[in-house]
């Protein structure tokens, strides 16, 4: 049976504690970075995909109506010139 050397036992405890501390610091740093990123992005005005698609559809409809109004204007101008 081997006897435990107190020096090696203490060294193993120290290394184990250091590894746990480093891992904890890494988790805390990661969480802090995520929180700062969320705060930074929270101030920006992002829209959801549904809102973007709704506005895109509205813009397409407005462009279609504009084209129709342009055609109507050209026809009215042509009719006005024909009367003169």
C-alpha positions, 0 to 999 in steps of 0.5 A: 500500500502506498502512503500519500505524500502531503506535498503531492496531495496539496499540489493536486488540490492547488492545481484542481482549485486553479483549474476550477477558478480559471474555468469560472473566470472564463464563464464569467467573461463569456457571460459578461461579453454576451450581456454587453453585446445584448445591451449594445444591440438593444439600442439598435432599431432592428425589425422582425422578418414579418415587419420587413416583409409587410413593408416590402409588400406595401412598397411593391403595391405602392410601386404598382399603383405609381406605374398605373397612375403614370400610365393614366397620366400619359393617357390623360395628357394625350387626350388633352393634347388631342382636344386642342 
